[in-house]
Amino acid sequence: MAVGWANDDSVSQQIQNTIDDEISRVRSLSSQGVSAEFCDECGEPIPLARRTAIKGVRLCIECQSNQEHHRYRQALFNRRGSKDSQLR
């Protein structure tokens, strides 16, 4: 059922856009290459087990957790910027 000026499939399109945005974001974060021995943020050694498990790791667990926490908080906001864009 359409509401206002929105198409019948506007809600499903909005959901699909959100999923596509999140997939793009996660793909851009994936690391490749050689892992760092020391954290890029704090300089603490990165354990061998972490470097082996995650290829291209650049941050220690604590710095990675802090970074993800800040990204999660930012993701709660409408990244497209307006209510009109939600109807696409």
OpenMM code with the backbone's topology and positions (N, CA, C; nanometers):
from openmm import Vec3, app, unit

residues = "MET ALA VAL GLY TRP ALA ASN ASP ASP SER VAL SER GLN GLN ILE GLN ASN THR ILE ASP ASP GLU ILE SER ARG VAL ARG SER LEU SER SER GLN GLY VAL SER ALA GLU PHE CYS ASP GLU CYS GLY GLU PRO ILE PRO LEU ALA ARG ARG THR ALA ILE LYS GLY VAL ARG LEU CYS ILE GLU CYS GLN SER ASN GLN GLU HIS HIS ARG TYR ARG GLN ALA LEU PHE ASN ARG ARG GLY SER LYS ASP SER GLN LEU ARG".split()
positions = [
    Vec3(0.0836, -0.1175, 0.0000),
    Vec3(0.0000, 0.0000, 0.0000),
    Vec3(0.0886, 0.1245, 0.0000),
    Vec3(0.0598, 0.2158, -0.0890),
    Vec3(0.1381, 0.3395, -0.0992),
    Vec3(0.0921, 0.4397, 0.0058),
    Vec3(0.1869, 0.5151, 0.0579),
    Vec3(0.1572, 0.6173, 0.1570),
    Vec3(0.2073, 0.7500, 0.1017),
    Vec3(0.1200, 0.8475, 0.0866),
    Vec3(0.1619, 0.9769, 0.0350),
    Vec3(0.2103, 0.9651, -0.1077),
    Vec3(0.3275, 1.0211, -0.1357),
    Vec3(0.3839, 1.0201, -0.2706),
    Vec3(0.4737, 0.9004, -0.2959),
    Vec3(0.4900, 0.8143, -0.1984),
    Vec3(0.5823, 0.7015, -0.2108),
    Vec3(0.5240, 0.5917, -0.2995),
    Vec3(0.6128, 0.5208, -0.3675),
    Vec3(0.5716, 0.4046, -0.4473),
    Vec3(0.5377, 0.2879, -0.3559),
    Vec3(0.4747, 0.1858, -0.4136),
    Vec3(0.4400, 0.0673, -0.3353),
    Vec3(0.5638, -0.0042, -0.2816),
    Vec3(0.6721, -0.0003, -0.3549),
    Vec3(0.7926, -0.0723, -0.3129),
    Vec3(0.8958, 0.0170, -0.2451),
    Vec3(0.8575, 0.1356, -0.2008),
    Vec3(0.9534, 0.2300, -0.1438),
    Vec3(1.0175, 0.1787, -0.0148),
    Vec3(0.9420, 0.1093, 0.0684),
    Vec3(0.9967, 0.0575, 0.1940),
    Vec3(1.0995, -0.0517, 0.1657),
    Vec3(1.0655, -0.1423, 0.0758),
    Vec3(1.1616, -0.2481, 0.0437),
    Vec3(1.2844, -0.1905, -0.0259),
    Vec3(1.2669, -0.0860, -0.1054),
    Vec3(1.3815, -0.0218, -0.1700),
    Vec3(1.4697, 0.0470, -0.0667),
    Vec3(1.4095, 0.1098, 0.0327),
    Vec3(1.4861, 0.1738, 0.1394),
    Vec3(1.5673, 0.0698, 0.2164),
    Vec3(1.5059, -0.0436, 0.2456),
    Vec3(1.5760, -0.1515, 0.3157),
    Vec3(1.6926, -0.2007, 0.2309),
    Vec3(1.6696, -0.2208, 0.1019),
    Vec3(1.7758, -0.2679, 0.0132),
    Vec3(1.8891, -0.1663, 0.0044),
    Vec3(1.8575, -0.0370, -0.0008),
    Vec3(1.9605, 0.0669, -0.0035),
    Vec3(2.0446, 0.0638, 0.1237),
    Vec3(1.9801, 0.0444, 0.2378),
    Vec3(2.0519, 0.0374, 0.3650),
    Vec3(2.1457, -0.0830, 0.3670),
    Vec3(2.0984, -0.1969, 0.3193),
    Vec3(2.1809, -0.3179, 0.3135),
    Vec3(2.2994, -0.2963, 0.2197),
    Vec3(2.2747, -0.2392, 0.1021),
    Vec3(2.3828, -0.2134, 0.0057),
    Vec3(2.4871, -0.1179, 0.0630),
    Vec3(2.4415, -0.0139, 0.1333),
    Vec3(2.5348, 0.0803, 0.1961),
    Vec3(2.6226, 0.0116, 0.2993),
    Vec3(2.5637, -0.0759, 0.3797),
    Vec3(2.6395, -0.1447, 0.4843),
    Vec3(2.7392, -0.2433, 0.4232),
    Vec3(2.6991, -0.3131, 0.3190),
    Vec3(2.7908, -0.4063, 0.2515),
    Vec3(2.9093, -0.3298, 0.1935),
    Vec3(2.8835, -0.2166, 0.1316),
    Vec3(2.9919, -0.1344, 0.0766),
    Vec3(3.0848, -0.0853, 0.1856),
    Vec3(3.0274, -0.0451, 0.2992),
    Vec3(3.1088, 0.0040, 0.4099),
    Vec3(3.2006, -0.1052, 0.4636),
    Vec3(3.1459, -0.2250, 0.4829),
    Vec3(3.2248, -0.3358, 0.5377),
    Vec3(3.3334, -0.3782, 0.4395),
    Vec3(3.3009, -0.3824, 0.3116),
    Vec3(3.4018, -0.4193, 0.2116),
    Vec3(3.5164, -0.3194, 0.2086),
    Vec3(3.4857, -0.1923, 0.2290),
    Vec3(3.5911, -0.0916, 0.2272),
    Vec3(3.6826, -0.1023, 0.3486),
    Vec3(3.6341, -0.1634, 0.4561),
    Vec3(3.7124, -0.1768, 0.5779),
    Vec3(3.8020, -0.2995, 0.5792),
    Vec3(3.7728, -0.3962, 0.4928),
    Vec3(3.8495, -0.5200, 0.4964),
    Vec3(3.9948, -0.4937, 0.4607),
    Vec3(4.0829, -0.5534, 0.5364),
    Vec3(4.2266, -0.5322, 0.5201),
    Vec3(4.2869, -0.6419, 0.4350),
    Vec3(4.3912, -0.6066, 0.3659),
    Vec3(4.4668, -0.7023, 0.2859),
    Vec3(4.6145, -0.6781, 0.3134),
    Vec3(4.6962, -0.7760, 0.2821),
    Vec3(4.8405, -0.7573, 0.2914),
    Vec3(4.8993, -0.8044, 0.4225),
    Vec3(5.0141, -0.7475, 0.4541),
    Vec3(5.0920, -0.7881, 0.5706),
    Vec3(5.0415, -0.7140, 0.6945),
    Vec3(5.0263, -0.7882, 0.8024),
    Vec3(4.9828, -0.7291, 0.9288),
    Vec3(5.0963, -0.6518, 0.9942),
    Vec3(5.0595, -0.5470, 1.0647),
    Vec3(5.1586, -0.4678, 1.1386),
    Vec3(5.1965, -0.5394, 1.2676),
    Vec3(5.3196, -0.5234, 1.3111),
    Vec3(5.3621, -0.5824, 1.4381),
    Vec3(5.3208, -0.4952, 1.5555),
    Vec3(5.3075, -0.3649, 1.5290),
    Vec3(5.2694, -0.2701, 1.6341),
    Vec3(5.1472, -0.1906, 1.5883),
    Vec3(5.0619, -0.1573, 1.6819),
    Vec3(4.9382, -0.0848, 1.6549),
    Vec3(4.9684, 0.0530, 1.5951),
    Vec3(4.8962, 0.0897, 1.4910),
    Vec3(4.9141, 0.2204, 1.4276),
    Vec3(4.8679, 0.3353, 1.5173),
    Vec3(4.7764, 0.3078, 1.6098),
    Vec3(4.7224, 0.4125, 1.6972),
    Vec3(4.8064, 0.4334, 1.8231),
    Vec3(4.8281, 0.3254, 1.8982),
    Vec3(4.8919, 0.3390, 2.0298),
    Vec3(5.0358, 0.2872, 2.0343),
    Vec3(5.0779, 0.2116, 1.9347),
    Vec3(5.2146, 0.1617, 1.9310),
    Vec3(5.2390, 0.0340, 2.0098),
    Vec3(5.1352, -0.0209, 2.0720),
    Vec3(5.1502, -0.1460, 2.1476),
    Vec3(5.1683, -0.2633, 2.0506),
    Vec3(5.2394, -0.3687, 2.0925),
    Vec3(5.2563, -0.4862, 2.0058),
    Vec3(5.1212, -0.5556, 1.9799),
    Vec3(5.1027, -0.6008, 1.8567),
    Vec3(4.9836, -0.6780, 1.8199),
    Vec3(5.0199, -0.8248, 1.8336),
    Vec3(4.9449, -0.9023, 1.9115),
    Vec3(4.9778, -1.0443, 1.9323),
    Vec3(4.9840, -1.1226, 1.8003),
    Vec3(5.0728, -1.2199, 1.7958),
    Vec3(5.0910, -1.3019, 1.6764),
    Vec3(4.9611, -1.3715, 1.6366),
    Vec3(4.8856, -1.4190, 1.7342),
    Vec3(4.7593, -1.4875, 1.7032),
    Vec3(4.6632, -1.3948, 1.6273),
    Vec3(4.6574, -1.2680, 1.6672),
    Vec3(4.5703, -1.1716, 1.5987),
    Vec3(4.6224, -1.1434, 1.4579),
    Vec3(4.7536, -1.1269, 1.4439),
    Vec3(4.8118, -1.0996, 1.3125),
    Vec3(4.7914, -1.2164, 1.2175),
    Vec3(4.7920, -1.3376, 1.2711),
    Vec3(4.7719, -1.4565, 1.1888),
    Vec3(4.6245, -1.4722, 1.1502),
    Vec3(4.5350, -1.4448, 1.2441),
    Vec3(4.3915, -1.4640, 1.2208),
    Vec3(4.3334, -1.3601, 1.1256),
    Vec3(4.3828, -1.2366, 1.1333),
    Vec3(4.3279, -1.1274, 1.0523),
    Vec3(4.4390, -1.0724, 0.9637),
    Vec3(4.4329, -1.1022, 0.8367),
    Vec3(4.5349, -1.0557, 0.7421),
    Vec3(4.5265, -0.9046, 0.7270),
    Vec3(4.6393, -0.8385, 0.7355),
    Vec3(4.6453, -0.6945, 0.7164),
    Vec3(4.6001, -0.6128, 0.8354),
    Vec3(4.5961, -0.6728, 0.9534),
    Vec3(4.5511, -0.6006, 1.0727),
    Vec3(4.6488, -0.4870, 1.1042),
    Vec3(4.5953, -0.3703, 1.1406),
    Vec3(4.6775, -0.2531, 1.1683),
    Vec3(4.6608, -0.2019, 1.3108),
    Vec3(4.5576, -0.2503, 1.3828),
    Vec3(4.5273, -0.1998, 1.5163),
    Vec3(4.5211, -0.3126, 1.6180),
    Vec3(4.5557, -0.2797, 1.7439),
    Vec3(4.5393, -0.3763, 1.8524),
    Vec3(4.3892, -0.3908, 1.8827),
    Vec3(4.3552, -0.4855, 1.9656),
    Vec3(4.2145, -0.5134, 1.9947),
    Vec3(4.1457, -0.3926, 2.0575),
    Vec3(4.2114, -0.3276, 2.1524),
    Vec3(4.1493, -0.2140, 2.2210),
    Vec3(4.1233, -0.0978, 2.1251),
    Vec3(4.2212, -0.0638, 2.0423),
    Vec3(4.2038, 0.0469, 1.9467),
    Vec3(4.0990, 0.0115, 1.8410),
    Vec3(4.0967, -0.1143, 1.7971),
    Vec3(3.9968, -0.1586, 1.7005),
    Vec3(3.8568, -0.1483, 1.7603),
    Vec3(3.8419, -0.1880, 1.8863),
    Vec3(3.7122, -0.1789, 1.9540),
    Vec3(3.6661, -0.0343, 1.9654),
    Vec3(3.7579, 0.0552, 2.0014),
    Vec3(3.7235, 0.1973, 2.0110),
    Vec3(3.6799, 0.2525, 1.8759),
    Vec3(3.7519, 0.2166, 1.7719),
    Vec3(3.7196, 0.2645, 1.6376),
    Vec3(3.5825, 0.2145, 1.5928),
    Vec3(3.5544, 0.0865, 1.6163),
    Vec3(3.4249, 0.0307, 1.5780),
    Vec3(3.3118, 0.0928, 1.6580),
    Vec3(3.3363, 0.1227, 1.7851),
    Vec3(3.2349, 0.1860, 1.8688),
    Vec3(3.1964, 0.3229, 1.8118),
    Vec3(3.2956, 0.4006, 1.7718),
    Vec3(3.2681, 0.5334, 1.7153),
    Vec3(3.1972, 0.5230, 1.5804),
    Vec3(3.2350, 0.4259, 1.4995),
    Vec3(3.1674, 0.4059, 1.3704),
    Vec3(3.0224, 0.3650, 1.3909),
    Vec3(2.9967, 0.2792, 1.4889),
    Vec3(2.8609, 0.2335, 1.5157),
    Vec3(2.7727, 0.3505, 1.5573),
    Vec3(2.8256, 0.4378, 1.6420),
    Vec3(2.7484, 0.5535, 1.6871),
    Vec3(2.7143, 0.6447, 1.5706),
    Vec3(2.8058, 0.6612, 1.4771),
    Vec3(2.7803, 0.7453, 1.3607),
    Vec3(2.6804, 0.6803, 1.2665),
    Vec3(2.6767, 0.5480, 1.2613),
    Vec3(2.5875, 0.4769, 1.1703),
    Vec3(2.4418, 0.4862, 1.2131),
    Vec3(2.4159, 0.5310, 1.3346),
    Vec3(2.2780, 0.5417, 1.3809),
    Vec3(2.2048, 0.6591, 1.3166),
    Vec3(2.2781, 0.7505, 1.2559),
    Vec3(2.2181, 0.8674, 1.1932),
    Vec3(2.1896, 0.8396, 1.0468),
    Vec3(2.0923, 0.9121, 0.9921),
    Vec3(2.0585, 0.9000, 0.8512),
    Vec3(2.1743, 0.9523, 0.7680),
    Vec3(2.2477, 0.8620, 0.7018),
    Vec3(2.3651, 0.9018, 0.6250),
    Vec3(2.3273, 0.9744, 0.4967),
    Vec3(2.2067, 0.9551, 0.4482),
    Vec3(2.1665, 1.0198, 0.3233),
    Vec3(2.1236, 1.1640, 0.3463),
    Vec3(2.0912, 1.2010, 0.4701),
    Vec3(2.0741, 1.3406, 0.5034),
    Vec3(1.9351, 1.3999, 0.5023),
    Vec3(1.8355, 1.3370, 0.4433),
    Vec3(1.7038, 1.3986, 0.4439),
    Vec3(1.5944, 1.2930, 0.4438),
    Vec3(1.4763, 1.3339, 0.4850),
    Vec3(1.3633, 1.2407, 0.4848),
    Vec3(1.3237, 1.2042, 0.3423),
    Vec3(1.3350, 1.2979, 0.2484),
    Vec3(1.2985, 1.2704, 0.1105),
    Vec3(1.3810, 1.1564, 0.0518),
    Vec3(1.5083, 1.1480, 0.0904),
    Vec3(1.5940, 1.0429, 0.0361),
    Vec3(1.5532, 0.9058, 0.0879),
    Vec3(1.4807, 0.9001, 0.1994),
    Vec3(1.4371, 0.7713, 0.2525),
    Vec3(1.3258, 0.7103, 0.1679),
    Vec3(1.2626, 0.7892, 0.0823),
    Vec3(1.1520, 0.7395, 0.0022),
    Vec3(1.1974, 0.6796, -0.1300),
    Vec3(1.3287, 0.6834, -0.1568),
    Vec3(1.3805, 0.6248, -0.2809),
    Vec3(1.3689, 0.4760, -0.2821),
] * unit.nanometer
topology = app.Topology()
chain = topology.addChain("A")
for resn in residues:
    res = topology.addResidue(resn, chain)
    for name in ("N", "CA", "C"):
        topology.addAtom(name, app.Element.getBySymbol(name[0]), res)
